[in-house]
């Protein structure tokens, strides 16, 4: 039986990352985070179905699998106050 690595979730995520790497980055030259990492973070958040950016950011900080499974080297989430933070405090 022949095993097809590209049909596994990790194989598909790797292929998506490869395709994202081919997209030209039109951001300003001082961008800190790699464009591929930004796109993969968006894909990860969508596929994990997190309810908000804040929930995804908390998962990103505590879940080491996010980096391994999605191939994200670095992600930075804006440090603005989210409405959900108000609910968590109050």
C-alpha positions in Angstrom: 0.0 0.0 0.0 1.4 3.3 -1.0 1.1 6.1 1.5 0.5 9.6 0.2 2.0 12.1 2.5 0.5 15.1 0.7 -3.0 13.8 1.5 -2.5 14.2 5.3 -3.4 17.4 7.1 0.2 18.3 7.7 1.1 17.6 4.1 -1.7 19.9 2.9 -0.7 22.6 5.4 2.8 22.4 4.1 1.6 22.8 0.5 -0.5 25.8 1.5 2.6 27.3 3.2 4.6 26.7 0.0 1.9 28.5 -2.1 1.7 31.3 0.4 5.5 31.7 0.1 5.1 32.4 -3.7 2.8 35.3 -3.1 4.5 38.6 -3.6 4.7 40.8 -0.5 3.4 44.3 -1.2 3.7 45.6 2.3 6.1 48.3 3.5 9.8 47.4 3.5 9.9 47.6 7.3 7.5 44.7 7.9 8.8 42.5 10.7 6.7 39.3 10.3 7.2 37.2 7.1 4.2 37.5 4.8 3.9 33.7 4.7 3.6 33.6 8.5 0.9 36.3 8.4 -1.1 34.3 5.8 -0.5 31.0 7.6 -1.7 32.6 10.9 -4.9 33.7 9.2 -5.4 30.2 7.8 -4.7 28.7 11.2 -7.2 31.0 12.9 -9.8 30.2 10.2 -9.3 26.4 10.3 -9.2 26.3 14.1 -12.5 28.3 14.2 -11.4 30.5 17.1 -14.1 32.9 18.0 -11.9 36.0 18.0 -8.4 37.3 17.4 -7.9 37.4 21.2 -8.8 33.7 21.6 -6.4 32.9 18.8 -3.6 35.0 20.3 -4.0 33.2 23.7 -3.9 29.8 21.9 -0.8 30.9 20.0 1.0 31.8 23.2 0.3 28.5 25.0 0.0 26.0 22.2 3.3 24.8 20.8 1.6 22.7 18.2 0.5 25.8 16.3 4.0 26.5 15.2 4.7 22.8 14.4 1.5 21.9 12.6 1.0 25.1 10.6 4.6 25.9 10.1 4.3 29.4 11.5 7.7 30.8 12.6 6.5 34.1 14.1 3.2 35.8 14.6 2.5 39.1 16.2 -1.0 40.2 17.2 -1.8 43.8 17.6 -1.7 45.0 21.2 -5.0 46.9 21.2 -7.7 46.5 23.8 -10.4 44.1 22.5 -14.0 44.3 23.7 -13.7 40.8 25.0 -11.0 41.8 27.4 -13.5 44.1 29.1 -15.9 41.2 29.6 -13.1 39.0 31.1 -12.1 41.7 33.6 -15.6 42.6 34.7 
